[in-house]
Amino acid sequence: MLAGGLGVAAAATPDSDSTATQRISCPTVADKLAGVPARAQEEVRRNLALLDTQLAEANQRLVTTRGQGGPNFVRNAILGPLADKRGATIDRIAIAIGRVAARPTNLGGLAECTLSDGGGQPPAAEPPAAEPPAQGGARRIVCPTVADKLPGVPARAQAEVTANLALLENQLAEANNRLVTSAGQGGPNFVQNAILGPLEDKRFATINRIATAIGRAAARPSGLAEAHSACSLSG
């Protein structure tokens, strides 16, 4: 059972102008994984979520330290430490898979990230519905993507939007984990009542926070939570 949409976010980080923002962009990881054995899926999922968290934190630091240090400050204080953290996390993903199957050999070079102009848009945490592919056609929860539905995000809202996009990924990972650990429990409506329903409530609140953050500095996106909170079971 797998979490949808996990992987490496390329979250936007603002400059002083929402039309000329900067962000840290990192290579995606989840879409580079082949079939992930069932025994490795939970550890892989946790580490994919950690990659998103690491990137969100780095982008937030890019905001809070703007103007500090010399010309190499971002490289030495943000991009370098981020690459070290990502390298260790990607290694843990490869090791987890390697314990029960062939260890991936195509993950080299995915730790390094770059600074780029973002155009005010926080990109998706992964391509829509991206996830570590499962073996054996296992069921999973799939949710609508949110980051790619956002309009230009004002500079003042970037950090809060990035944090809540990462939270959406963590909520989905937790729901997919419960789908695994509760297999066989309850009646025919157990998944809907105990997993999908609560997940929708959490997502609705989180997406509303994203809309509110944008609305403080620009036009609030309308209908965002209503259209993208509900998830479904597939596989």
C-alpha positions in Angstrom: 0.0 0.0 0.0 1.4 3.3 -1.0 1.1 7.0 -0.4 0.2 9.0 -3.5 2.0 12.2 -4.4 5.0 11.8 -2.2 8.4 12.7 -3.3 10.6 15.7 -3.6 8.8 19.0 -3.6 10.2 21.9 -5.6 8.5 24.5 -3.4 8.7 28.1 -4.4 10.5 30.6 -2.2 9.8 34.3 -2.7 11.9 37.2 -3.6 10.6 40.6 -2.7 8.2 40.5 -5.7 5.7 37.7 -6.2 6.4 37.8 -10.0 10.1 37.4 -9.5 10.5 34.8 -6.8 13.2 32.3 -6.2 12.8 28.8 -5.2 15.0 25.8 -4.5 14.3 23.0 -7.0 15.3 19.4 -6.5 15.1 16.3 -8.7 12.1 14.1 -8.0 12.8 10.7 -6.4 9.5 8.8 -6.2 9.2 8.5 -10.0 12.7 7.0 -10.2 11.7 4.0 -8.1 10.8 0.7 -9.6 8.3 -1.7 -7.9 8.7 -1.2 -4.1 8.4 -4.4 -2.1 5.6 -4.5 0.4 8.0 -4.8 3.4 9.8 -1.7 2.3 6.9 0.5 1.4 6.3 2.1 4.8 10.0 3.1 5.3 10.2 4.4 1.7 7.1 6.4 2.2 8.4 8.0 5.4 11.6 9.0 3.7 9.9 10.4 0.7 7.8 12.6 3.1 11.0 13.6 4.8 12.5 14.8 1.5 9.5 17.1 1.1 9.9 18.4 4.7 13.6 19.0 4.2 12.9 21.1 1.0 10.1 23.0 2.7 12.4 23.9 5.5 15.2 25.0 3.1 12.9 27.2 1.2 11.6 28.8 4.4 15.2 29.5 5.4 15.8 31.1 2.0 13.0 33.5 2.9 14.0 34.3 6.5 17.7 34.7 5.7 17.3 36.9 2.6 20.1 39.5 2.4 22.3 37.7 4.9 25.9 36.6 4.3 28.1 37.0 1.2 27.7 35.7 -2.3 28.2 32.1 -1.3 25.8 32.2 1.6 22.9 30.3 0.0 25.3 27.6 -1.3 27.2 27.1 2.0 24.3 27.6 4.5 21.3 26.2 2.7 22.0 24.2 -0.5 25.0 22.4 0.8 23.3 21.2 4.1 20.2 20.3 2.1 22.2 18.1 -0.3 23.7 16.3 2.7 20.3 15.6 4.3 18.8 14.5 1.0 21.8 12.2 0.2 21.4 10.5 3.6 17.6 10.2 3.1 17.9 8.8 -0.4 20.4 6.3 0.8 17.9 5.1 3.4 15.3 4.6 0.6 17.8 2.5 -1.4 18.8 0.5 1.7 15.2 -0.2 2.6 14.4 -1.6 -0.9 17.8 -3.4 -0.9 16.9 -5.4 2.2 14.2 -7.3 0.3 14.9 -6.8 -3.4 17.6 -5.5 -5.7 18.9 -2.2 -4.5 18.2 0.7 -6.9 21.2 1.9 -8.8 19.6 4.9 -10.5 19.3 7.3 -7.5 22.8 8.8 -7.7 22.8 12.6 -8.4 19.4 13.2 -7.0 20.6 14.9 -3.8 21.8 18.2 -5.3 19.3 21.0 -5.6 19.5 24.4 -7.4 18.2 27.9 -6.9 16.0 29.1 -9.7 13.5 31.8 -10.5 10.0 30.6 -9.5 7.6 33.0 -11.2 5.5 33.0 -8.0 4.3 29.5 -8.4 4.9 26.7 -5.9 5.1 23.6 -8.1 3.7 20.2 -7.1 5.4 18.0 -4.6 5.5 15.4 -7.3 3.9 15.0 -10.7 0.2 14.3 -10.2 -0.4 11.0 -8.4 3.3 10.2 -8.4 4.3 7.5 -5.9 6.7 4.7 -5.4 5.2 2.0 -7.7 3.8 -1.1 -5.8 4.2 -4.7 -6.6 1.2 -7.0 -6.9 -1.5 -4.4 -7.6 -2.0 -3.3 -4.0 -4.8 -0.8 -3.2 -3.9 2.8 -2.4 -5.6 6.1 -1.6 -5.2 8.7 -4.3 -6.0 12.4 -3.8 -6.3 15.3 -6.2 -3.1 17.4 -6.5 -3.3 20.9 -5.0 0.0 22.8 -5.7 -0.6 22.8 -9.5 -4.1 24.3 -9.0 -2.8 27.4 -7.2 -2.6 30.8 -8.9 0.5 33.0 -8.4 1.4 32.8 -4.7 2.4 36.2 -3.1 5.8 36.3 -1.5 4.3 36.7 2.0 2.3 33.5 1.6 5.0 31.2 0.2 6.3 29.7 3.5 2.9 29.0 4.9 1.7 27.5 1.5 4.8 25.3 1.3 4.3 24.0 4.8 0.7 23.1 4.2 1.4 21.4 0.9 3.9 19.2 2.8 1.2 18.5 5.4 -1.1 17.3 2.8 1.5 14.7 1.7 2.0 13.6 5.3 -1.8 13.2 5.9 -2.0 11.0 2.8 1.0 8.9 3.9 -0.6 8.4 7.3 -3.9 7.4 5.7 -2.2 4.9 3.4 -0.3 3.5 6.3 -3.6 2.9 8.2 -5.0 1.3 5.1 -2.2 -1.3 5.4 -2.3 -1.8 9.2 -6.2 -2.0 9.4 -6.6 -4.5 6.5 -9.4 -6.9 7.2 -10.9 -4.8 10.0 -14.5 -3.5 10.2 -17.4 -3.9 7.9 -17.9 -2.9 4.3 -17.9 0.8 5.1 -14.8 0.8 7.4 -12.4 2.4 4.9 -14.8 5.2 4.1 -15.8 5.9 7.6 -12.5 5.4 9.4 -9.9 6.4 6.8 -11.3 8.3 3.8 -13.8 10.4 5.7 -11.3 11.7 8.4 -8.7 12.2 5.6 -11.1 14.4 3.7 -11.8 16.5 6.8 -8.1 17.0 7.5 -7.4 17.9 3.8 -10.3 20.4 3.8 -8.9 22.3 6.8 -5.4 22.3 5.3 -6.4 23.4 1.9 -8.5 26.2 3.5 -5.4 27.3 5.3 -3.6 27.5 2.0 -6.4 29.6 0.5 -6.5 31.8 3.6 -2.7 32.4 3.4 -3.0 33.5 -0.2 -6.1 35.6 0.5 -4.2 37.7 3.0 -2.1 39.2 0.3 -4.0 38.6 -2.9 -7.3 37.3 -4.3 -8.3 34.2 -2.3 -8.7 31.1 -4.5 -12.4 30.1 -4.5 -13.7 26.5 -4.1 -10.2 25.1 -3.6 -11.0 23.0 -0.6 -14.4 21.9 -1.8 -13.0 20.6 -5.1 -9.8 18.9 -3.9 -10.4 17.5 -0.4 -12.0 14.1 -1.3 -9.8 11.2 -2.0 -10.6 7.8 -3.4 -9.4 4.2 -3.2 -7.8 2.6 -6.3 -6.0 -0.5 -7.2 
